[in-house]
Amino acid sequence: MSPAAFRALSLALHNLSSRELELCSPRRLLTTVLSSSGREIFDIPLSDLDGICRHDALIGEVAINIRVDSRINDRLRDFRDEAGRRLGRSVSVIEAINACAYVLNEGL
């Protein structure tokens, strides 16, 4: 992941940890966003979604590995499919992770 994407993820982890009053992991971040009953990640405006899902701007030298439960992986796939349909192109896992960070950082 790129340094900018890593900073966004780190800020989202800080925001979630502050809200929950405990140190949260990237796995917990994805679980929180993708399990939300409000499904905010699916409500990201198309103009914002297009800016968030820019694979070339997100790839880089920072390596991350996030293991998630199959239920959360299914929801991540659902988001990728829906975002891909809306954008007219495929959406990668790193783009979906960036969208999760966006939801927590923007307070959607």
Secondary structure as UniProt FT lines:
FT   HELIX           3..20
FT   HELIX           26..35
FT   TURN            37..38
FT   HELIX           40..43
FT   HELIX           46..52
FT   HELIX           55..58
FT   HELIX           70..87
FT   HELIX           93..106
//
